[in-house]
Amino acid sequence: MSAPAFNLVFSHDDFVVLNKAPGVSFHSEQGAGLVVQAEQALGFALYPVHRLDKVTSGLILFARSPQAAARLSALFQTQQMQKFYLALSGGKVQKKQGWVKGDMAPARRGAYKLLTSQQNPAVSYFISAGFANVSAAEDKRQSCIADTVPAGIRLYLIKPFSGKTHQIRVALKSVSAPILGDELYQAAAADRVYLHAYALCFKDGGTEWQFVQRPDAGHYFLTEAVQQQLEIWDKPWQLSWPQYQMPEVKKLSGIQSHSFSQPDFCSENITLDEV
């Protein structure tokens, strides 16, 4: 029996938060994609406001009406939605934390590349943690022993300040740390691509929402060393992230867009873990 495409994390009158499994397409390809499967399972229409790559697991937000979709989409477009991702890499990273900024352009085989120009940049900031080669604790949910974390593996916590296709995959590749399992970006093969949408934090309808979802797929994500680090990163919005203001975009169709910086309203609120 195949693993479910998603788990329901939280349901609200205006939106739902799902925990997407890795390897599940957002849109329908050979079979039903995430949107179709979720609508069938939940029994109501869903309206996308952002997307995750097929290889990426973790938190994804859907609106339950066109009106809510427009409102939530605006939060993403104006950088009022804080997102945090986890990744594992065994590359010899050029730096252990810092900015990755640059325009992105298509490359070969469906990949993208980072440019030195900054006209409409993909912007991410990351921190990381290394591990000793320690044994993994028993994974109670799957009743098995997860593998040890291989020597040289680092765990990355990434905060994107923009939303470009393959942004985090390209960002880590650009600092010589392609995500474990991401063979499209010349990483070592693994049981999955180790990229996970870890946390969401936003304000909507007068309420400040926070969601955290630890990875539940991937041997190395389930190791004791990674789980211990996630105890430290359990409220990622409370860490000391630098501020960034996206450059102002030129007029398009007579409409002047504006610059936005991400808010810090999440810093003192209570985490909503899996419901």
C-alpha positions as CSV (number, residue, x, y, z in Angstrom):
1,M,0.0,0.0,0.0
2,S,1.4,3.4,-1.0
3,A,2.0,6.2,1.4
4,P,-0.7,8.9,1.5
5,A,-0.1,12.0,-0.6
6,F,-0.7,14.3,2.4
7,N,-1.8,14.6,6.0
8,L,-4.2,17.3,7.2
9,V,-2.3,19.6,9.6
10,F,-5.0,22.3,10.3
11,S,-8.4,23.2,8.9
12,H,-10.0,26.7,9.1
13,D,-13.1,28.2,7.4
14,D,-10.8,30.1,5.0
15,F,-7.9,27.8,4.5
16,V,-6.3,24.4,5.2
17,V,-2.7,23.5,5.9
18,L,-1.4,20.2,4.5
19,N,1.8,18.2,5.1
20,K,2.7,17.0,1.6
21,A,4.6,13.8,1.0
22,P,7.8,13.9,-1.1
23,G,7.4,12.7,-4.7
24,V,3.8,13.9,-5.0
25,S,3.2,16.3,-8.0
26,F,1.2,19.5,-7.3
27,H,-0.7,19.1,-10.6
28,S,-2.0,15.9,-12.1
29,E,0.5,14.2,-14.3
30,Q,0.2,10.4,-15.0
31,G,-2.3,10.3,-12.1
32,A,-4.2,12.6,-9.8
33,G,-1.9,15.3,-8.3
34,L,-2.0,16.8,-4.8
35,V,-4.8,19.3,-5.5
36,V,-7.1,16.7,-6.9
37,Q,-6.4,14.1,-4.2
38,A,-6.8,16.6,-1.4
39,E,-10.1,17.9,-2.8
40,Q,-11.4,14.3,-3.1
41,A,-10.3,13.4,0.4
42,L,-11.5,16.6,2.1
43,G,-14.8,16.9,0.1
44,F,-14.5,20.6,-0.9
45,A,-12.8,22.8,-3.5
46,L,-9.2,24.1,-2.8
47,Y,-7.6,27.2,-4.3
48,P,-3.8,27.2,-4.6
49,V,-1.9,30.2,-3.2
50,H,1.6,28.8,-3.5
51,R,3.3,25.6,-4.6
52,L,5.9,23.0,-3.7
53,D,8.2,21.1,-6.1
54,K,7.3,17.4,-6.6
55,V,10.4,16.4,-4.6
56,T,9.7,18.7,-1.7
57,S,7.7,17.6,1.4
58,G,6.1,19.7,4.1
59,L,3.7,22.5,4.7
60,I,1.5,23.8,2.0
61,L,-1.4,26.2,2.3
62,F,-4.7,26.1,0.3
63,A,-7.5,28.6,0.4
64,R,-11.1,27.4,0.6
65,S,-12.7,30.3,-1.5
66,P,-11.6,32.6,-4.3
67,Q,-11.8,35.5,-1.9
68,A,-9.5,33.9,0.7
69,A,-7.2,32.8,-2.2
70,A,-6.8,36.4,-3.3
71,R,-6.1,37.6,0.2
72,L,-3.6,34.8,1.0
73,S,-1.9,35.1,-2.4
74,A,-1.3,38.8,-1.6
75,L,0.5,37.8,1.6
76,F,3.0,35.7,-0.5
77,Q,3.4,38.4,-3.1
78,T,4.1,41.1,-0.6
79,Q,6.5,39.1,1.5
80,Q,4.1,39.0,4.5
81,M,4.2,35.2,4.6
82,Q,7.3,33.9,6.4
83,K,8.5,30.5,5.2
84,F,11.2,28.2,6.5
85,Y,12.7,25.2,4.8
86,L,15.0,22.3,5.9
87,A,17.6,20.7,3.7
88,L,20.4,18.2,4.1
89,S,23.6,18.4,2.1
90,G,26.9,16.6,2.0
91,G,28.7,19.1,-0.2
92,K,31.8,21.0,0.9
93,V,29.9,24.2,1.4
94,Q,31.6,27.5,0.7
95,K,30.0,29.2,3.7
96,K,28.0,27.8,6.6
97,Q,25.5,30.7,6.7
98,G,24.6,33.8,4.8
99,W,22.8,35.3,1.8
100,V,22.2,33.9,-1.6
101,K,21.0,36.5,-4.0
102,G,20.7,36.7,-7.8
103,D,18.4,36.4,-10.8
104,M,17.6,32.9,-12.0
105,A,17.5,31.6,-15.5
106,P,16.6,28.2,-17.1
107,A,19.4,25.8,-17.6
108,R,19.5,22.3,-19.1
109,R,17.2,19.4,-18.3
110,G,14.7,21.5,-16.5
111,A,17.2,22.9,-14.0
112,Y,17.8,26.6,-13.2
113,K,21.0,28.6,-12.6
114,L,21.8,31.6,-10.5
115,L,23.0,34.7,-12.2
116,T,25.1,37.6,-10.9
117,S,22.5,40.2,-11.9
118,Q,20.0,41.6,-9.4
119,Q,17.1,42.9,-11.5
120,N,14.4,40.5,-10.0
121,P,16.5,38.4,-7.7
122,A,15.8,35.2,-5.8
123,V,16.8,35.9,-2.3
124,S,17.4,33.4,0.5
125,Y,19.2,33.5,3.9
126,F,20.4,30.2,5.5
127,I,22.1,28.9,8.6
128,S,23.4,25.4,9.1
129,A,24.5,22.8,11.7
130,G,26.9,19.9,11.4
131,F,26.9,16.6,13.1
132,A,29.1,13.9,14.6
133,N,28.5,10.5,13.0
134,V,26.1,9.3,15.7
135,S,23.7,6.4,15.7
136,A,20.0,7.2,15.1
137,A,17.2,6.6,17.5
138,E,14.4,4.3,16.8
139,D,11.8,5.8,14.6
140,K,8.6,4.9,16.6
141,R,6.3,5.9,13.8
142,Q,7.8,3.4,11.3
143,S,9.1,0.9,13.9
144,C,12.6,0.8,12.3
145,I,16.1,2.1,13.0
146,A,17.0,5.0,10.8
147,D,20.4,5.2,9.3
148,T,23.2,7.2,10.8
149,V,23.9,10.6,9.5
150,P,26.9,10.2,7.1
151,A,30.0,12.1,7.9
152,G,30.1,15.5,6.4
153,I,26.3,16.0,6.2
154,R,25.0,19.4,7.3
155,L,21.4,20.4,8.1
156,Y,20.3,23.7,6.6
157,L,17.5,26.0,7.7
158,I,16.6,28.4,4.9
159,K,14.4,31.5,4.9
160,P,13.4,32.6,1.4
161,F,12.5,36.2,0.9
162,S,11.1,35.5,-2.6
163,G,9.3,32.7,-4.3
164,K,11.1,31.4,-7.4
165,T,10.9,27.9,-9.0
166,H,13.7,25.7,-7.6
167,Q,14.9,28.7,-5.5
168,I,16.3,26.8,-2.5
169,R,17.7,24.0,-4.7
170,V,19.6,26.5,-6.8
171,A,20.7,28.6,-3.8
172,L,22.4,25.6,-2.0
173,K,23.9,24.4,-5.3
174,S,25.4,27.8,-5.7
175,V,27.4,27.5,-2.4
176,S,28.6,24.0,-3.3
177,A,26.0,22.3,-1.1
178,P,23.4,20.6,-3.5
179,I,20.6,19.0,-1.5
180,L,21.2,15.3,-0.8
181,G,19.3,13.2,-3.3
182,D,18.8,16.1,-5.8
183,E,20.5,14.5,-8.8
184,L,19.2,17.3,-11.1
185,Y,21.6,19.6,-9.3
186,Q,24.5,17.0,-9.2
187,A,23.9,15.9,-5.6
188,A,24.6,12.3,-4.4
189,A,21.8,9.8,-4.8
190,A,19.6,9.1,-1.7
191,D,16.2,7.7,-0.7
192,R,14.6,11.1,-1.3
193,V,15.5,14.7,-2.1
194,Y,16.1,16.1,1.4
195,L,14.1,19.4,1.1
196,H,11.2,20.0,3.5
197,A,8.9,23.0,4.0
198,Y,9.2,23.2,7.7
199,A,7.3,26.3,9.0
200,L,4.8,29.0,8.0
201,C,4.1,32.2,9.9
202,F,1.6,34.9,8.8
203,K,-1.1,37.2,10.0
204,D,-4.6,37.0,8.5
205,G,-8.0,38.2,9.6
206,G,-6.5,39.7,12.8
207,T,-5.0,36.3,13.9
208,E,-1.3,35.5,13.8
209,W,-0.8,31.9,12.6
210,Q,2.2,29.7,13.1
211,F,2.7,26.2,11.9
212,V,5.6,23.8,12.3
213,Q,5.9,20.4,10.7
214,R,8.9,18.1,11.2
215,P,9.8,15.8,8.3
216,D,8.3,12.4,8.6
217,A,9.9,10.8,5.5
218,G,13.6,10.2,4.7
219,H,16.0,8.1,6.8
220,Y,18.4,10.9,7.5
221,F,15.7,13.4,8.5
222,L,14.6,10.9,11.2
223,T,18.0,10.4,12.8
224,E,18.5,11.4,16.4
225,A,21.1,14.0,15.5
226,V,18.7,15.8,13.2
227,Q,15.8,15.6,15.6
228,Q,17.9,17.1,18.4
229,Q,18.8,20.0,16.2
230,L,15.2,20.6,15.4
231,E,14.5,21.0,19.1
232,I,16.8,24.0,18.9
233,W,15.1,25.3,15.7
234,D,11.6,24.5,16.9
235,K,10.4,28.2,16.5
236,P,12.5,29.3,13.5
237,W,10.9,32.8,13.3
238,Q,12.4,33.6,16.7
239,L,16.0,33.2,15.5
240,S,18.0,36.3,14.6
241,W,17.3,36.6,10.9
242,P,18.5,39.7,9.0
243,Q,16.0,42.0,7.4
244,Y,15.7,42.3,3.7
245,Q,13.7,44.6,1.5
246,M,13.1,43.5,-2.1
247,P,14.1,46.0,-4.8
248,E,11.3,48.0,-6.2
249,V,10.0,46.6,-9.5
250,K,9.5,49.0,-12.5
251,K,6.0,49.9,-13.7
252,L,4.1,47.1,-15.4
253,S,0.9,47.9,-17.3
254,G,0.7,51.3,-15.7
255,I,0.7,49.9,-12.1
256,Q,3.6,50.8,-9.8
257,S,4.6,48.0,-7.5
258,H,6.3,48.7,-4.1
259,S,9.0,47.2,-2.0
260,F,8.1,45.1,1.0
261,S,10.1,43.7,3.9
262,Q,9.0,40.6,5.9
263,P,7.4,41.4,9.3
264,D,8.6,40.2,12.7
265,F,5.2,39.8,14.3
266,C,5.7,36.1,14.8
267,S,8.5,36.4,17.3
268,E,6.5,36.2,20.5
269,N,3.6,33.9,19.5
270,I,2.7,30.3,20.3
271,T,3.5,27.6,17.8
272,L,0.6,25.7,16.3
273,D,2.1,22.2,16.0
274,E,0.3,19.4,14.1
275,V,-3.4,19.2,14.9
